[in-house]
Amino acid sequence: MAKNKGQDGTTIDFIAGADLVGGAPVAIGDMVVVSHDDVANGEQGLGHVVGVWALPKASAGAISQGESVYLANGTVSTTNTGTYAGKAWSSAGAGETEVMVGLNVGHA
């Protein structure tokens, strides 16, 4: 039996760089996680690494199902200037403020 497994890899501990509410997307290095609970700046939080989550979307642009999305300034969009977040699990039109995202699915 393998004895070198550390954990399942579906969550990760992190130190919050700002006050966060549960469900907020957080960039940790080159990946995006979703905060499990409210976390105060400087405190340890638990982040979900996988799953499909409703994330705040930059309202200006439309996102098509399956497109790569990136997190920048607390919202996701198709603009490749932030941290790769995953794939749009559903489409979201211009003016919509959320989009379902498969976290860390595929790669840009």
C-alpha positions as CSV (number, residue, x, y, z in Angstrom):
1,M,0.0,0.0,0.0
2,A,1.3,3.5,-0.9
3,K,2.4,5.5,2.1
4,N,3.3,8.8,0.4
5,K,-0.2,10.2,-0.1
6,G,-0.6,13.7,1.5
7,Q,-4.3,14.4,0.9
8,D,-7.1,14.0,-1.6
9,G,-6.1,17.3,-3.3
10,T,-9.6,18.8,-3.4
11,T,-8.8,21.6,-0.9
12,I,-5.8,23.7,0.1
13,D,-5.0,25.8,3.1
14,F,-4.0,29.4,2.3
15,I,-3.4,32.7,4.1
16,A,-5.8,35.4,3.0
17,G,-4.3,38.6,1.5
18,A,-7.6,40.5,2.1
19,D,-10.9,40.0,3.9
20,L,-12.8,37.3,2.1
21,V,-16.4,36.0,2.1
22,G,-17.2,32.4,1.7
23,G,-17.5,31.6,-2.0
24,A,-15.1,34.2,-3.1
25,P,-12.5,33.2,-5.8
26,V,-8.9,33.6,-4.7
27,A,-5.7,33.4,-6.7
28,I,-3.0,31.3,-5.1
29,G,0.1,31.4,-7.3
30,D,-1.0,30.2,-10.7
31,M,-4.3,28.6,-9.6
32,V,-7.7,29.8,-8.5
33,V,-9.6,28.4,-5.5
34,V,-12.9,29.2,-3.9
35,S,-12.9,30.2,-0.2
36,H,-14.9,27.8,1.9
37,D,-15.8,30.3,4.6
38,D,-15.3,34.0,5.5
39,V,-11.6,34.6,6.2
40,A,-10.0,37.7,7.7
41,N,-6.9,39.3,6.1
42,G,-3.8,37.4,7.4
43,E,-5.8,34.4,8.7
44,Q,-5.7,30.9,7.4
45,G,-8.5,29.8,5.1
46,L,-9.6,26.7,3.3
47,G,-9.9,26.8,-0.5
48,H,-11.7,24.4,-2.9
49,V,-9.5,23.5,-5.8
50,V,-12.0,21.6,-7.9
51,G,-15.7,21.7,-8.7
52,V,-18.1,23.9,-10.6
53,W,-18.8,27.2,-8.9
54,A,-20.9,30.3,-9.7
55,L,-18.2,33.0,-9.8
56,P,-18.5,36.8,-10.3
57,K,-18.2,37.7,-14.0
58,A,-17.0,40.9,-15.5
59,S,-20.4,42.2,-16.8
60,A,-19.2,43.8,-20.0
61,G,-18.4,40.7,-22.1
62,A,-20.2,37.5,-23.0
63,I,-18.6,34.1,-22.2
64,S,-19.4,31.0,-24.2
65,Q,-19.7,27.5,-22.7
66,G,-16.2,25.9,-22.7
67,E,-14.2,29.1,-23.0
68,S,-11.1,29.6,-20.8
69,V,-11.7,32.1,-18.1
70,Y,-9.3,34.1,-16.0
71,L,-9.6,35.8,-12.6
72,A,-8.5,39.5,-12.3
73,N,-9.7,42.0,-9.7
74,G,-12.2,39.6,-8.2
75,T,-14.1,38.7,-11.4
76,V,-13.7,36.3,-14.3
77,S,-13.6,37.0,-18.0
78,T,-12.1,35.6,-21.1
79,T,-9.4,38.3,-21.1
80,N,-6.0,36.5,-20.5
81,T,-4.6,39.1,-18.1
82,G,-5.3,37.4,-14.8
83,T,-4.9,34.0,-13.3
84,Y,-6.3,31.0,-15.2
85,A,-9.4,29.9,-13.4
86,G,-10.8,27.1,-15.6
87,K,-13.5,26.6,-18.2
88,A,-17.0,28.2,-18.4
89,W,-19.4,25.4,-17.6
90,S,-22.3,27.4,-19.1
91,S,-22.6,30.5,-21.2
92,A,-23.2,33.9,-19.7
93,G,-24.3,37.0,-21.7
94,A,-23.0,40.5,-21.5
95,G,-24.6,42.2,-18.5
96,E,-24.8,38.9,-16.5
97,T,-22.8,39.1,-13.3
98,E,-22.1,35.4,-12.7
99,V,-20.9,32.4,-14.7
100,M,-20.5,28.8,-13.8
101,V,-16.8,27.8,-13.9
102,G,-15.2,24.4,-13.7
103,L,-12.2,25.3,-11.5
104,N,-8.8,24.5,-12.9
105,V,-10.2,22.3,-15.7
106,G,-8.0,22.1,-18.7
107,H,-5.3,24.6,-19.3
108,A,-5.0,27.9,-21.2
